[in-house]
Amino acid sequence: MRKSVIAIAIVVATFAAWILIFGTGTKIYRFDGLEGPVADTQLSVAVPAQISNYENGGTSRLAVLVTDPASDWLGLVRGFKAHGIPFMMTQDPARALQHDVVLAYPSISGRSLSAPALRGLANHIRSGGTVVTFDLAGGGLGELFGVASQAAGRSRSEIRWLDRSPDAKTRLTRFNSPRAEVQVGSNGIVPTTAVRMADFDDGTAAAVCRRVGGRACILGVDLGALTNRAMNGRAEQVSAEAVNSYDPGLDLIYRWIRDLYVQDEDMPYLIGTAPAGQEGSLILTHDVDFTRSVENAPLFAKAIRDRGQSATFFIQTKVIRDWNDDVFFNDDNIAPLRDVGRDMEIASHSVSHSRTFTSFPLGSGSESYPDYRPFVQSATETRNGTLLGELRVSRYLLEKILAKHVVSFRPGYLANHAALPEALATTRYRYSSTLTANTALTHLPYQLAHARSGNALVPVWEFPVTIEDEKPPRLGDRFDAAVEVIDNIARDGGVAVVLIHPDMVGHKLRFEERLIDHYGKRLWIGSLGQFGSWWSARSLAEVDFDGETLEVQAPEAVENLVIRFPKTGKSLILDGIEGSRRIPVASR
């Protein structure tokens, strides 16, 4: 009888615990008097980008002649903006041919261009101009480009860039993988008089150029489509390693085009990718998504502060006890979090930190605290979570409790929801750190596209992660490897984003201290919000150069922006410029 009573008591206690943790009546930590946000969120409608949006600009820019308006030309916009290559777009061949360097995208053929336009491109090359395309599908220009034919296929996976210098390393652009959801097409080029610039992994030519007065070049991969695929997070299985290594596949192609532009344009100029006086940029970020991380975060903030730098702390607003962890966003922990926020950026790391975030419904846009109660039941199931709820409620709690303006977001597990870009924009975030750099195939930030489709841009910029702390070996044991990766990125003015979980101090804190000490005089170091403000202003600025004067249109104030003139080795720093300005440039 006594054993039966004990057994019943155990069953009752177990059932009560189950109800408390997994029952429908999810309990939430209550902050007195706090309810909101009150205003509903209306998801913005996609406004498809138009070629005419990018048709302005002087003749010293690279010209993109769009031969198919249904193509992925918006990918080129994102890529050229990120890499600081000045460009304009047009469907008018006569307008494009006013420029020294013309990119005919995506193809040259008799179906997409008239006979006079084809003759115009041929004469442009013969008279000293440069034409680059991605598919010489016809038009009778094969002999001029120095090629016999092209072989279409989907089995190729790598572009191997040729470099014949003695200390050259193999440079790869990976664009396909058997693990990927789709296989990207490519054209293996058969050159006659053209010179190989790169080969595919099957031995066919991937990029060729021929000099005949000017220069005629072909790259056998659709760069716009590849850019959109990578920047939209659709190339996740392409890179050999997702993180903690250097894989600049997309950057290599844009540098090739940049070099053609610089060599063949009479008055080339480039827009810097790092603030003036810096080789590159290092963004320090921390994911606070565990009880112990709250206790340790102030120690990391102090170490950064003592070195005169700033950083970002992505904080999960954990107000519900569930399968993941206990409540830690509560009154007991407000003091240490406010201490962190004194001079560090406070950013959102969601409410639930769910592994199933990508499958969350969009939501109503009216989610608010304390009624929004997402419950993580297991690694594979979360109840009552919505995309808009995660964004709205986490931001509201952080701003109300910690009194910090929140503009940056990172989802748990870097889970990339299909509607995240437009949801971020409509909930007034400006910066995201959701992908890894090797997934995006670039070590530069870039603008996000609505629905991750590439048809319309949203006013949110992505800053992909380069170094993280969870993959073995321990972070503190791979300092030299991290430095090698960051040095490679800095060599071309790139951006390295470091992700650290402050769930322990020890080797992680020592790693960050060493990193700041090592790069403090070489790289820009700071928070995502700080760098994002600079990068977005840089991206929105329009800069033209006529050989004597820079004309700048800056919707947002631009500071420490370098304009380089590579043929003279000179540069100019734009500082504190907003609106329209004309700036005389010293003799080239």
DOPADO-707955 format. One line per 10 residues: number of its first residue (from 0); their letters; for each residue z, y, x of C-alpha. Coordinates in Angstrom, 1 decimal. Example, Ala and Ser with C-alpha at 12.3 -4.5 7.8 and 13.67 -1.06 7.14 Angstrom:
2
0 = AS = 7.8,-4.5,12.3  7.1,-1.1,13.7
% end
This chain:
588
0 = MRKSVIAIAI = 0.0,0.0,0.0  1.0,2.4,2.8  -2.2,1.6,4.7  -4.2,2.2,1.5  -2.6,5.7,1.0  -3.3,6.6,4.7  -6.9,5.4,4.3  -7.3,7.4,1.1  -5.8,10.5,2.8  -8.2,10.2,5.7
10 = VVATFAAWIL = -11.2,9.9,3.3  -10.0,12.9,1.3  -9.5,15.0,4.5  -12.9,13.9,5.8  -14.5,14.8,2.5  -12.8,18.2,2.5  -13.9,18.9,6.0  -17.4,17.9,5.1  -17.4,20.3,2.1  -16.0,23.1,4.2
20 = IFGTGTKIYR = -18.8,22.7,6.9  -21.7,21.3,4.9  -21.0,22.1,1.3  -23.0,24.5,-0.8  -20.3,27.2,-0.7  -21.0,28.4,2.8  -18.2,30.7,4.0  -19.1,33.8,5.9  -16.9,36.1,8.1  -16.3,39.3,6.2
30 = FDGLEGPVAD = -16.1,42.8,7.8  -14.2,45.0,5.4  -16.4,47.4,3.4  -19.6,46.2,5.0  -22.6,45.5,2.8  -26.2,45.9,3.6  -28.9,46.8,4.4  -29.4,48.3,1.0  -33.1,49.3,1.1  -35.6,46.5,0.6
40 = TQLSVAVPAQ = -38.2,45.6,3.2  -41.8,45.7,2.1  -44.0,43.7,4.5  -46.9,45.8,5.7  -50.4,44.8,4.9  -52.7,44.0,7.8  -55.2,46.7,8.6  -58.1,45.0,10.5  -59.0,46.8,13.7  -62.4,48.5,13.8
50 = ISNYENGGTS = -64.7,48.8,16.8  -65.0,52.5,16.0  -61.2,52.9,16.8  -62.1,52.4,20.5  -65.5,54.2,20.8  -64.2,57.4,22.4  -64.0,58.0,26.1  -65.9,59.4,29.0  -68.7,57.7,30.9  -66.4,56.8,33.8
60 = RLAVLVTDPA = -64.9,54.1,31.7  -66.0,50.5,31.5  -68.3,50.1,28.5  -68.0,47.1,26.1  -71.2,46.6,24.2  -70.1,44.5,21.2  -73.1,42.3,20.2  -71.2,40.4,17.5  -68.7,42.4,15.5  -67.2,39.1,14.1
70 = SDWLGLVRGF = -66.2,38.0,17.7  -62.8,38.3,19.3  -63.5,41.7,20.8  -59.9,42.8,19.9  -58.7,40.4,22.6  -60.5,42.5,25.2  -58.7,45.6,23.8  -55.3,43.9,24.4  -56.3,42.6,27.8  -57.8,45.9,29.1
80 = KAHGIPFMMT = -54.9,47.9,27.8  -52.3,45.6,29.5  -54.2,45.7,32.9  -54.8,49.4,32.9  -58.6,49.2,32.9  -60.1,52.2,31.1  -62.7,51.1,28.5  -64.7,52.2,25.4  -66.4,50.0,22.8  -69.6,50.5,21.0
90 = QDPARALQHD = -72.3,48.6,19.1  -74.9,51.1,20.3  -76.8,49.9,23.4  -78.0,53.4,24.3  -74.4,54.6,24.3  -73.2,51.7,26.4  -75.9,52.2,29.0  -74.6,55.7,29.8  -71.9,53.9,31.8  -72.3,52.3,35.2
100 = VVLAYPSISG = -70.6,49.1,34.2  -71.4,47.4,30.9  -69.7,44.3,29.4  -72.0,42.7,26.8  -69.6,40.8,24.6  -69.6,38.0,23.7  -73.3,37.3,24.5  -76.7,38.5,25.3  -79.5,37.0,23.1  -82.6,37.9,21.1
110 = RSLSAPALRG = -80.6,37.2,18.0  -77.9,39.8,18.7  -80.0,42.5,20.5  -83.3,44.0,19.9  -86.2,43.9,22.4  -85.7,47.5,23.4  -81.9,46.8,23.9  -82.7,43.8,26.1  -85.2,45.9,28.2  -82.5,48.6,28.5
120 = LANHIRSGGT = -80.0,46.1,29.9  -82.6,44.7,32.3  -83.6,48.2,33.5  -79.9,49.2,33.9  -79.4,46.3,36.3  -82.6,47.0,38.3  -81.7,50.7,38.6  -78.3,50.0,40.1  -76.0,49.4,37.1  -73.8,46.4,36.4
130 = VVTFDLAGGG = -74.0,44.1,33.4  -71.4,41.3,32.7  -71.6,38.8,29.8  -70.1,35.6,28.8  -73.0,33.7,27.3  -76.6,34.3,28.3  -77.9,32.7,25.1  -81.5,34.1,25.3  -83.4,37.3,25.6  -85.5,36.3,28.6
140 = LGELFGVASQ = -83.0,37.5,31.2  -82.3,34.2,32.9  -84.4,35.0,36.0  -82.8,38.5,36.3  -79.3,37.0,36.2  -80.3,34.2,38.6  -79.6,31.3,36.4  -81.7,28.4,35.1  -79.5,27.2,32.2  -76.1,26.8,30.7
150 = AAGRSRSEIR = -74.4,23.6,29.5  -72.0,24.0,26.6  -69.0,21.7,26.4  -65.3,21.3,25.5  -64.1,18.9,28.2  -63.7,21.5,31.0  -60.1,22.8,31.5  -59.9,24.9,34.7  -61.7,27.8,36.4  -61.3,27.6,40.2
160 = WLDRSPDAKT = -61.8,31.0,41.7  -63.5,30.9,45.1  -61.9,32.7,48.0  -63.3,31.9,51.4  -60.7,33.7,53.5  -58.9,31.5,56.0  -55.4,31.8,54.3  -56.8,31.5,50.7  -54.9,29.6,48.1  -56.5,27.9,45.2
170 = RLTRFNSPRA = -56.5,30.3,42.3  -56.7,28.6,38.9  -57.3,29.8,35.3  -56.3,27.0,33.0  -57.8,27.3,29.6  -57.8,23.8,28.1  -55.5,20.8,28.0  -55.6,17.4,26.3  -52.2,18.4,24.8  -53.5,21.6,23.2
180 = EVQVGSNGIV = -54.1,21.9,19.5  -57.7,22.9,20.0  -60.2,22.5,22.9  -61.8,25.7,24.0  -65.6,25.7,24.6  -67.2,26.8,27.8  -70.6,27.1,29.4  -71.3,25.4,32.7  -73.8,27.6,34.5  -76.7,26.3,36.6
190 = PTTAVRMADF = -77.4,29.1,39.1  -80.7,29.6,41.0  -80.4,32.8,42.9  -77.0,33.9,41.6  -73.9,33.5,43.8  -71.0,31.4,42.6  -67.8,33.3,42.0  -65.9,30.4,40.5  -66.3,26.8,39.5  -65.2,24.7,36.6
200 = DDGTAAAVCR = -63.2,21.5,37.3  -66.4,19.4,36.6  -68.2,21.2,39.5  -70.5,23.4,37.4  -70.4,27.1,38.0  -67.9,29.1,35.9  -68.8,32.6,37.1  -71.9,33.8,38.9  -73.3,37.2,40.0  -76.7,38.3,41.3
210 = RVGGRACILG = -77.5,41.5,43.1  -80.9,43.0,42.2  -80.7,46.7,42.5  -77.4,46.6,40.6  -75.4,43.5,39.6  -75.7,40.9,36.8  -72.8,38.6,36.2  -71.9,35.8,33.8  -68.5,34.2,33.1  -68.8,30.9,31.2
220 = VDLGALTNRA = -65.6,31.3,29.0  -65.2,33.7,26.0  -62.6,36.1,27.5  -61.8,37.8,24.2  -61.1,34.5,22.4  -59.1,33.2,25.3  -57.0,36.4,25.4  -56.2,36.3,21.7  -55.4,32.6,21.9  -53.0,33.1,24.8
230 = MNGRAEQVSA = -51.4,36.3,23.6  -50.9,34.9,20.1  -49.0,31.9,21.5  -51.8,29.4,20.7  -52.2,28.2,24.3  -48.7,26.7,24.7  -49.8,23.4,26.2  -52.3,24.8,28.7  -50.1,25.8,31.7  -48.7,23.1,34.0
240 = EAVNSYDPGL = -45.2,24.6,33.6  -44.0,26.7,30.7  -41.6,28.8,32.8  -40.1,29.4,36.3  -43.5,29.5,38.0  -46.4,31.8,38.6  -49.5,31.0,36.4  -51.6,34.2,36.1  -54.6,32.5,34.5  -55.6,35.3,32.3
250 = DLIYRWIRDL = -54.7,38.0,34.8  -57.2,36.5,37.4  -60.1,37.0,35.0  -59.1,40.6,34.3  -58.7,41.3,38.0  -62.2,40.0,38.6  -63.6,42.4,36.0  -61.4,45.2,37.3  -62.8,44.7,40.8  -66.4,44.7,39.5
260 = YVQDEDMPYL = -65.6,47.9,37.7  -64.0,49.5,40.7  -66.9,48.5,43.1  -69.8,49.4,40.8  -68.5,52.5,38.9  -69.2,55.8,40.7  -65.8,57.4,39.6  -63.4,54.5,38.8  -59.8,55.1,37.9  -57.0,52.7,36.9
270 = IGTAPAGQEG = -53.8,53.2,34.9  -50.7,51.9,36.7  -48.7,48.9,35.4  -45.5,49.9,37.1  -43.6,53.2,37.0  -44.3,55.6,39.8  -42.8,54.6,43.1  -42.2,50.9,42.2  -44.2,47.8,43.2  -43.5,46.0,39.9
280 = SLILTHDVDF = -40.8,45.7,37.3  -37.8,43.4,36.7  -36.3,43.2,33.2  -32.8,41.6,33.0  -31.9,39.9,29.7  -29.0,37.8,28.5  -28.8,35.6,25.4  -25.3,35.7,23.9  -25.4,32.7,21.5  -22.3,30.8,22.3
290 = TRSVENAPLF = -18.5,31.5,21.9  -17.9,31.5,25.7  -20.8,33.8,26.3  -19.0,36.6,24.4  -16.1,36.4,26.8  -18.4,36.4,29.9  -20.9,39.0,28.8  -18.7,42.0,30.0  -18.5,40.4,33.5  -22.2,40.4,33.7
300 = AKAIRDRGQS = -22.4,43.9,32.3  -19.9,45.1,34.9  -21.8,43.6,37.8  -25.0,45.2,36.6  -23.3,48.5,36.0  -21.6,48.5,39.4  -25.1,48.3,41.0  -26.3,51.3,39.0  -28.7,49.3,36.7  -29.0,48.4,33.1
310 = ATFFIQTKVI = -29.9,45.2,31.2  -30.4,43.8,27.7  -28.0,41.6,25.8  -29.5,39.7,22.9  -26.6,39.0,20.6  -26.5,36.4,17.9  -24.6,37.8,14.8  -22.8,34.5,14.3  -20.7,35.0,11.2  -20.9,31.5,9.8
320 = RDWNDDVFFN = -19.4,28.3,11.2  -22.0,25.6,11.2  -23.5,22.7,13.2  -24.3,25.1,16.1  -20.9,26.7,16.8  -17.9,28.5,15.4  -17.9,32.1,14.3  -17.9,34.5,17.2  -19.3,37.7,15.8  -16.0,38.9,14.3
330 = DDNIAPLRDV = -13.3,41.5,14.7  -11.7,39.6,17.6  -14.8,39.9,19.7  -15.9,43.4,18.8  -14.1,45.0,21.8  -15.8,42.9,24.5  -19.2,43.4,22.8  -18.7,47.1,22.5  -17.7,47.2,26.2  -21.1,45.6,27.0
340 = GRDMEIASHS = -22.9,48.1,24.8  -21.5,51.1,26.6  -24.4,51.3,28.9  -26.4,48.2,28.2  -29.1,47.6,25.6  -27.8,45.7,22.5  -30.6,43.6,20.9  -30.9,41.0,18.2  -30.8,37.3,18.8  -31.0,36.4,15.0
350 = VSHSRTFTSF = -28.2,35.4,12.6  -28.6,31.6,12.6  -30.1,30.8,16.0  -31.9,27.9,14.3  -34.2,25.4,15.9  -36.2,25.4,12.7  -36.8,29.2,12.7  -40.6,28.7,12.8  -40.5,27.0,9.4  -38.4,29.6,7.7
360 = PLGSGSESYP = -40.0,31.1,4.6  -40.8,34.8,4.8  -38.1,35.9,2.4  -37.8,38.5,-0.3  -37.1,41.5,1.9  -33.8,42.2,0.1  -31.6,39.9,2.1  -28.3,41.6,3.0  -24.9,40.9,4.4  -22.6,39.2,3.2
370 = DYRPFVQSAT = -24.9,37.4,0.7  -27.4,36.2,3.3  -25.9,32.9,4.5  -28.3,30.8,6.5  -26.6,27.5,7.4  -27.6,25.3,10.3  -26.9,21.8,9.1  -28.4,19.9,12.1  -31.0,20.3,14.8  -33.7,19.7,12.2
380 = ETRNGTLLGE = -32.4,21.3,9.1  -31.3,24.9,8.2  -30.6,25.9,4.6  -31.1,29.4,3.1  -32.7,31.0,6.1  -35.6,33.4,5.9  -37.6,35.3,8.5  -36.8,38.7,7.1  -33.2,37.8,6.6  -32.8,37.0,10.3
390 = LRVSRYLLEK = -34.3,40.3,11.3  -32.8,42.6,8.7  -29.2,41.3,8.6  -28.8,40.8,12.4  -30.0,44.3,13.1  -27.8,45.8,10.3  -24.7,44.1,11.7  -25.3,45.0,15.3  -26.0,48.7,14.4  -23.0,49.0,12.1
400 = ILAKHVVSFR = -20.5,47.1,14.1  -21.5,48.1,17.6  -23.0,51.5,16.8  -26.1,50.9,18.9  -29.8,51.5,17.9  -31.5,48.1,18.0  -35.2,47.9,18.8  -35.6,44.5,20.6  -35.6,40.9,19.3  -35.6,37.4,20.7
410 = PGYLANHAAL = -35.5,34.4,18.5  -33.3,31.4,19.4  -35.1,28.8,21.5  -38.1,31.3,21.7  -39.2,29.9,18.4  -42.4,31.8,17.5  -42.8,32.2,13.7  -46.3,32.7,12.5  -45.4,35.9,10.7  -43.1,37.3,13.3
420 = PEALATTRYR = -45.3,40.2,14.6  -45.7,41.9,11.2  -42.1,41.0,10.2  -40.8,42.7,13.4  -42.9,45.8,12.7  -41.8,46.2,9.1  -38.1,45.8,10.0  -38.6,48.5,12.7  -38.3,46.5,15.9  -40.5,47.7,18.7
430 = YSSTLTANTA = -40.2,45.0,21.4  -40.2,41.2,21.4  -39.5,38.6,24.0  -40.6,35.4,22.4  -43.1,33.6,24.6  -43.0,32.6,28.3  -45.4,34.3,30.7  -47.1,31.0,31.5  -47.6,30.3,27.8  -49.2,33.7,27.4
440 = LTHLPYQLAH = -51.2,33.2,30.7  -50.2,36.7,31.8  -47.4,38.4,33.7  -47.9,41.7,31.9  -46.6,42.9,28.4  -49.1,43.3,25.6  -49.4,44.4,22.0  -48.8,41.8,19.2  -51.3,40.9,16.5  -50.7,40.5,12.8
450 = ARSGNALVPV = -50.0,36.9,11.8  -50.7,35.9,15.5  -54.4,35.9,14.6  -55.9,38.7,16.6  -57.6,40.6,13.7  -55.1,43.5,13.5  -52.6,45.0,15.9  -49.0,45.9,15.0  -46.8,48.5,16.8  -44.8,45.9,18.6
460 = WEFPVTIEDE = -45.1,44.8,22.3  -44.4,41.4,23.7  -42.5,40.9,27.0  -42.9,37.3,28.0  -40.1,35.4,29.9  -40.7,34.5,33.6  -37.4,33.0,34.8  -34.8,31.2,32.7  -31.6,29.4,33.5  -31.6,26.1,31.6
470 = KPPRLGDRFD = -34.2,24.0,33.4  -32.8,22.1,36.5  -32.0,22.7,39.2  -29.1,25.2,38.6  -30.1,28.8,38.5  -28.0,29.6,41.5  -29.7,26.9,43.6  -33.2,28.3,43.1  -32.8,31.9,44.1  -35.6,31.6,46.8
480 = AAVEVIDNIA = -38.0,29.9,44.3  -37.4,32.8,41.8  -38.0,35.4,44.5  -41.3,33.7,45.4  -42.4,33.9,41.8  -41.3,37.5,41.4  -42.9,38.6,44.6  -46.2,37.1,43.4  -45.9,39.1,40.2  -44.9,42.3,41.9
490 = RDGGVAVVLI = -47.9,42.1,44.3  -50.1,43.1,41.4  -47.7,45.5,39.6  -46.6,42.9,37.1  -43.4,42.5,35.0  -40.8,39.7,35.5  -38.4,39.0,32.6  -35.3,37.1,33.5  -33.4,35.2,30.8  -29.7,34.2,31.5
500 = HPDMVGHKLR = -27.2,32.7,29.2  -23.8,34.0,30.2  -22.1,30.8,29.0  -20.6,30.5,32.4  -20.0,32.9,35.4  -20.2,31.2,38.8  -23.7,30.6,40.1  -25.4,32.5,37.3  -23.6,35.7,37.9  -24.1,35.4,41.7
510 = FEERLIDHYG = -27.8,34.8,41.1  -28.1,38.0,39.1  -26.1,40.0,41.6  -28.3,38.7,44.5  -31.5,39.5,42.5  -30.5,43.1,41.9  -29.4,43.6,45.5  -32.7,42.0,46.8  -35.0,44.1,44.6  -33.0,47.3,44.0
520 = KRLWIGSLGQ = -35.2,49.4,46.3  -38.6,47.7,45.6  -38.8,47.2,41.8  -38.0,49.0,38.7  -35.0,47.3,37.2  -33.5,47.7,33.7  -33.4,46.8,30.1  -36.2,45.7,27.8  -35.7,48.8,25.6  -36.0,51.1,28.6
530 = FGSWWSARSL = -39.1,49.5,30.0  -40.6,49.0,26.5  -40.3,52.7,25.8  -42.3,53.4,29.0  -44.8,50.6,28.4  -45.6,51.5,24.8  -46.1,55.2,25.7  -48.4,54.1,28.5  -50.3,51.8,26.2  -50.9,54.4,23.6
540 = AEVDFDGETL = -52.0,57.1,26.1  -55.7,57.8,26.4  -56.8,58.9,29.9  -60.3,60.1,30.9  -61.6,61.3,34.2  -64.9,63.2,34.9  -64.6,63.4,38.7  -62.7,66.7,38.6  -60.3,66.7,35.7  -58.0,64.2,33.9
550 = EVQAPEAVEN = -57.9,64.6,30.1  -54.8,63.0,28.6  -54.0,62.3,25.0  -50.4,61.0,24.8  -48.9,60.4,21.3  -45.6,59.6,22.9  -44.1,61.3,26.0  -45.4,59.7,29.2  -43.3,59.7,32.4  -43.9,58.3,35.8
560 = LVIRFPKTGK = -47.3,57.0,34.9  -49.6,56.5,37.9  -53.3,57.1,37.7  -55.1,55.5,40.7  -58.4,56.4,42.2  -59.2,53.3,44.2  -62.3,54.6,46.0  -60.3,57.3,47.7  -56.9,55.6,47.9  -55.4,58.6,46.1
570 = SLILDGIEGS = -53.2,58.7,43.0  -51.7,61.1,40.5  -48.4,60.9,38.6  -48.3,61.9,35.0  -44.7,63.0,34.2  -43.3,64.4,31.0  -46.7,64.7,29.3  -47.0,64.5,25.5  -50.0,65.6,23.3  -53.2,66.8,24.9
580 = RRIPVASR = -53.4,67.9,28.5  -56.2,68.7,31.0  -55.1,68.2,34.6  -57.2,69.2,37.6  -57.5,66.5,40.2  -57.9,67.2,43.9  -61.3,66.5,45.5  -62.1,62.8,45.6
% end
